[in-house]
């Protein structure tokens, strides 16, 4: 076994191998049995961990008093927007011999290391199967912010209603769509559920996120209702991921962000249905959609259209001011 290096930073291959089972859960397709596991591991799991040190703003930090490592990435855009150093913790690497109390202490020490640099905010999206890491982080001061259910819909077998009239958002509608996003407040989404943001800052961030989607910075399409005489009070942003060359059959459209105001009741179902129809027309075999475990309205949409539950993840966060 060898180590993978970027400069003087080493990712220990032995630790990556020890965590292979849970690292596989980082693939957005790991629950699809028709897709082979090995290329998913190489792209999203063990391979991503081994390549981590070469990613922009990546840090590989040693765990205190263990041979383990933290894989941490700085987020420049978020840091600039919030005026606070912001990080995403990809995962922790450790062997089976590492005791729970050692992992908890390592999580405490990670927070102390970041706090020594100044004010910070860090979060991690952890697969539900990664019990050891979840217990280490929560025992070490990280807070559970959101529990997510990750649904998927095979486009070939979806149960779709009569087509609804929709259109693409125009660039001059970005500000209005941002207002829709901010007004349709969900107290259980990651930003509103986290006290660190506060309601006003969470609203403002989701407005900016929606505006940026319309500009095409990270979304491939934003769908709006296009019914005569109906005011637009809903939208759905879509991100397309073509099939990876090494993972045929993996292409998908993902619902990135959606909001439905009081003037467009019932349009969540219609917008999602048109997203599935759009994906099928473009040859994508799946539509992926993530929501909070509290969002019963989305569950009903999923049941009507033929979505299935693929996986569960938890969002945890830690901060120091």
NORBELPE-V48484 format. One record per run of one state. SS is the DSSP state (~ for helix, > for strand, _ for the rest). FROM is the first residue (numbers start at 1). TO is the last residue. If there is no record, write none. Layout:
# NORBELPE-V48484
SS;FROM;TO
SS;FROM;TO
This chain:
# NORBELPE-V48484
_;1;3
>;4;6
_;7;8
>;9;11
_;12;12
~;13;18
_;19;19
~;20;26
_;27;36
~;37;44
_;45;45
~;46;54
_;55;57
>;58;62
_;63;68
>;69;74
_;75;75
~;76;82
_;83;84
>;85;93
_;94;99
~;100;115
_;116;119
>;120;127
_;128;130
~;131;139
_;140;142
>;143;154
~;155;157
_;158;165
>;166;168
_;169;170
~;171;183
_;184;189
~;190;193
_;194;198
~;199;215
_;216;220
>;221;225
_;226;233
>;234;241
_;242;243
>;244;244
_;245;246
>;247;247
_;248;251
>;252;260
_;261;261
~;262;264
_;265;266
~;267;281
_;282;285
>;286;292
_;293;295
~;296;305
_;306;307
>;308;320
_;321;321
